[in-house]
């Protein structure tokens, strides 16, 4: 959870990135290379003001005036949708009022209609296989004590670095080494009771990581542990994971970006690549959560290779979105993102997509933002390939448009195509505008409201009004594949798709 990384480590940098993962490790047991499928944009030079009735088309306008009238030609073949995106910081919202009425404004803005580009989906990744059992013996717990300091390790989690006015520096977490199996080393908080159930849990965890999950993630995203040149990933099991997330937090795992830096000493960072797990990690959510955190580990390994001790250009929405896409596409499980997708679908106008620093913007662990990033990056990964879009996380600061550099499609085109897929799936809240009646929507910066325009056999003018300092983008979409609606209330389907289309 990259929001945790920046919020707790205070290392977020407001920049945009470009670069590519170099996979230097020999390919593990999963070796499949997926080529990106790219579709050239259709020729948009022709005048399509009156779009074909059987083709999905769009037209776009950017407004920075307090009032802008838009000419809307009549259309009886399906729905006319408005996608209204406010271009501002995520912590700011704007009240936008729109009204559709009979065309009477000679100064109404018109624009060419263009055919919507559809990118075909790539074949899905293979289903994960079962794990083989571990054979390594456990370190005998009874032989470890505080007298055997060479076997104990101290870990400083972010909350443990805060000074208490009563006790001074808080005590670090003390862990005992449990086992090393292949690429995995497990250490456990000494406060955790040891029993047969815990022994089995550790063995199963080590087997799943080493035999299945690490090879799958590395085959797509690159090394998850290369700091010590031994490929070993340390798993720190501690109930303090909950304390880091907050009092009533449901955090089950996290990765600290500082652990992957080579220029930070304790307590800021530790001397190995590590992930942190709660001892009650649910078996049902285990694969998805572990792949999510392994993706972060791969991202931070790549950032270390690209930037070393220089500042890392961390952007929450890119890091979290890619990790959510990885967990869904590589495990075929959606248990960790279902509620977040629902939150996004219920209130898209309060779900900013681009949230560079979630802690600063007050969006740390906001399920609506997480749902938006999960929807977007899963959609993009399905169409361009997860391994193709993943390097955007490490793109350099000076890149003007890492999407254009990486996949050959500009960021506005990619974002618009995703929004069109969201708008036409009928799974997201859509406000219904009534003929001649004002509709006011509060839209957070970077978020999009979806509005169904009323059907009338006449030319119409759409007027949009907001504060003078508000910049927004208007996209009108003609969708012949769905019938029109004149509902007087917002339409909302509460059940999101298993995967964004």
Secondary structure, DSSP 4 states (H G I P E B T S, - for coil): -HHHHHHHH--------B------SPP-S----------PPPP--S--SS--TTS-EEEEEEE-SSEEEEEE----SSEEEEEEEE-S-TT-EEEEEEEEEES--TT-B----EEPP-PPPPPPPPPPPPPPPP-PPPP-GGG--TT-GGGEEEE--GGGGSEETTTEEPPPEEEEEEEEETTEEEEEETTSPP-HHHHHHHHHHHHHIIIIIHHHHHHHH--S--TTSS--EEEEE-THHHHHH-TT----EE--GGGG-SS--TTT--SS-EEEE-TT--HHHHHHHHHHHHHHHHHHHHHHHHHTTSPP---HHHHHHHHHHHHHHHH---TTTHHHHHHHHH-GGG--S--S-TTTTT-TT-HHHHHHHHHHHHHHHHHH-HHHHGGGGGB-TT-S-HHHHHHSS-HHHHHHHHHHHHHHTT-S-BEEPPBT--EEEEEETT-EEEEEPPP-SS-EEEEEE--TT--EEEEEEEETTS-----SS-B--SS--SS--
